[in-house]
Amino acid sequence: MPEHIKGPGQPGSATAAAPPAAPDFPEIILDEPTDDIEAAMRDALSAVEAVEATDPAPPATATPGTPGTRQAPGTPGAPGTPETPGNTAPSSPGTAAAAEPEVEALRREIADLRDRSLRTLADFDNFRKRAERERQEFRRYALLEPLREFLPVADNLDRALQAGGSADDLKRGVEMIQRQMQELLRRFGAREVVADGEVFNPTLHEAVARTESDRVTVPTVTETLVRGYLLHDRLLRPAMVKVAVPPEPAAPPSRQASGPADPPTPQAPPASPTPNDSGQ
């Protein structure tokens, strides 16, 4: 049988003259063809035992299938070796027992994450319902403060209707109520749309009447029929106005075609009565 293992002290082994360094480990030669696979495996086992006896720390072993690593035929994972149930090394009970706490911790973590996700979904659904309810309440009671401020105006109108006196007294009372109303509108940010004497603006004015005037060159508002109002920069209601426009120029007379006029078409004379018709 060819020599497979060269240990220290054998012929051909290299010895170091320097201070003792790392011991020379047996070398397994698998390049030479061999027919006795079991003998090669026994020699490999002997080499591994020799290494373990020399160095307590096990050397790093190459992973089967790693590029650049040569494996003996018949070794599990080696090229050309069929995978059979006998080739797969079963996991030891100690490894499974050691991994059981980690698996249990992962299960607890998954259960905790599932519980958190369910709680988050429930909180979000409650928040959505609460926001929808608050939005509806806000829309329902958005005019609470403005209406509260306008209640004194309604009270003054009731007093004006119940009060006795002349028409002039009633007019003065209504004028006072109007000033109160205008003050409330200014407090809430509403202001009147300026219209009289302004150039007609279709975004602010609504023309309900139109007249021609030679004193204007562009459409101009001459009279405000119904006041318009703005809330800050947004239009509440356009002003209904009367607009004066410049007169349209008269159309020039149409030119007739040059040349003599066609003579009138002669009409046929009336038909004379026939003898039969005159005798009847």
URCOR-V869834 format. One record per residue. N is the residue number from 1. PSI is psi in whole degrees, 0 to 359 (NA if undefined). Layout:
BEGIN
n=(N:N)
psi=(PSI:PSI)
END
This chain:
BEGIN
n=(1:2:3:4:5:6:7:8:9:10:11:12:13:14:15:16:17:18:19:20:21:22:23:24:25:26:27:28:29:30:31:32:33:34:35:36:37:38:39:40:41:42:43:44:45:46:47:48:49:50:51:52:53:54:55:56:57:58:59:60:61:62:63:64:65:66:67:68:69:70:71:72:73:74:75:76:77:78:79:80:81:82:83:84:85:86:87:88:89:90:91:92:93:94:95:96:97:98:99:100:101:102:103:104:105:106:107:108:109:110:111:112:113:114:115:116:117:118:119:120:121:122:123:124:125:126:127:128:129:130:131:132:133:134:135:136:137:138:139:140:141:142:143:144:145:146:147:148:149:150:151:152:153:154:155:156:157:158:159:160:161:162:163:164:165:166:167:168:169:170:171:172:173:174:175:176:177:178:179:180:181:182:183:184:185:186:187:188:189:190:191:192:193:194:195:196:197:198:199:200:201:202:203:204:205:206:207:208:209:210:211:212:213:214:215:216:217:218:219:220:221:222:223:224:225:226:227:228:229:230:231:232:233:234:235:236:237:238:239:240:241:242:243:244:245:246:247:248:249:250:251:252:253:254:255:256:257:258:259:260:261:262:263:264:265:266:267:268:269:270:271:272:273:274:275:276:277:278:279:280)
psi=(136:160:124:335:130:110:175:141:350:159:137:353:143:131:143:131:343:179:152:125:205:134:148:123:152:143:131:122:114:4:333:134:144:146:339:92:322:322:321:321:321:320:321:321:320:322:320:319:323:321:315:324:327:315:118:327:125:133:157:130:146:140:134:136:358:136:136:355:127:132:150:141:140:347:139:132:353:153:136:359:118:144:117:160:332:337:336:124:124:150:143:152:329:323:317:320:324:328:347:317:322:320:319:322:320:321:317:321:319:317:321:318:322:318:320:318:320:319:321:317:319:317:319:320:320:320:319:316:319:320:320:320:318:324:318:320:323:318:326:323:23:329:18:308:314:317:325:324:333:352:320:328:316:322:319:325:320:319:322:324:327:340:145:171:182:174:326:320:318:321:317:322:319:323:322:320:323:318:322:319:316:323:320:321:319:324:326:7:10:137:156:145:124:127:314:127:0:155:138:127:110:341:342:337:150:112:124:349:152:131:156:139:136:1:359:149:342:159:126:141:125:337:139:120:318:130:147:160:149:140:102:252:10:138:124:312:133:154:132:119:168:130:136:133:151:148:149:139:145:143:132:147:144:135:134:156:133:155:160:145:149:136:151:147:123:141:146:140:156:146:138:150:145:159:323:321:326:333:347:NA)
END
